[in-house]
Amino acid sequence: MQSPTRCSKLEQRFGALSCDTQGIHGQWRYEGQSYRDDLIRVSVDVADEPKHRHYFVEYKERLKARFKQIDIWITTYLIEVI
């Protein structure tokens, strides 16, 4: 599970977030090598604005370096709140 400190930085910046509490295990292949991951899913709802996209593009690179990952997927979905 992501530490409260890491999650709280996103909460401080965007006002709210959610972290999945169930274990998510992944397995994937890259250049002939098989990898297994323990995954964390964090959801942050923000307005679709260039400044937010820019933040997450940079955040992804920091996470890749911190966790020594080949890649990290950050996905976006346009939602309508009613």
N, C-alpha and C positions, 0 to 999 in steps of 0.2 A: 504494500500500500504506500502511496506517496506520503511523505512526511507532512505533518501539519504545517511546518514552516514553509515548505515549497508551495503547498496549496494556499496558504494564507497570503503569499505574495500575489498570486493571481486574484484572490478575493479582494485584497486591498486595491489592486489596480482597476478591476472591473465590477466590484460590488457583490459578486456572488459566483459560486461554482458548485459543481457536484463531482464526487469521486465514486466510482463503482467500488463496492466492498467485496464482491465475489472475485475469486481468482480467475484470471484469464491466461491460458497457456497457449503459446504459439509455436509453430514449427515451420521453417521455411528454408529454402535452398538459395545459395548465392555462389556463383562461380564454382559449382560442383561440391561445395561444402554445405553440410546440413547444420542448421542452427535451431536452438530451442530458446524461447523467451518466456519470462513471466511478465505479463503486460499490465499496465495501469491505464484505465480509461478515465479521463478528466473531461468534463463538459463545462464550457463557459459560453453563456449566451451574451453576445454583444451585437451592436448595430453593424450592418454591412457598410463599413467605412474604410477608406484607404489606410487611415492611421492604425486601425485594428489589424488589418491584413499585414501591414508592414511589421507591427509588433510581433505577430506570430511567425512570420518568416525569419526574423532575427532570433526569436525564442527557440525555434526548431534547431537552429545551428548551435546555440548554446547547449541545448539538451543533448544533441549528438556528441558534442565534445565532452560534456560532463559524464555521460554514460558510455562513452566509447562505442557508439553505434554507427553502423554503415548508413542507416537511414532511420528516420522516425516519421510516421505518418501523422499529419495533422489534417483533419478533414473539416470542410465547412458545408453547411446546409442552410439554405435560405428558408426561414420559417415565418409564419404569420401568426401573431398572437391575437386571439380574439377574446 
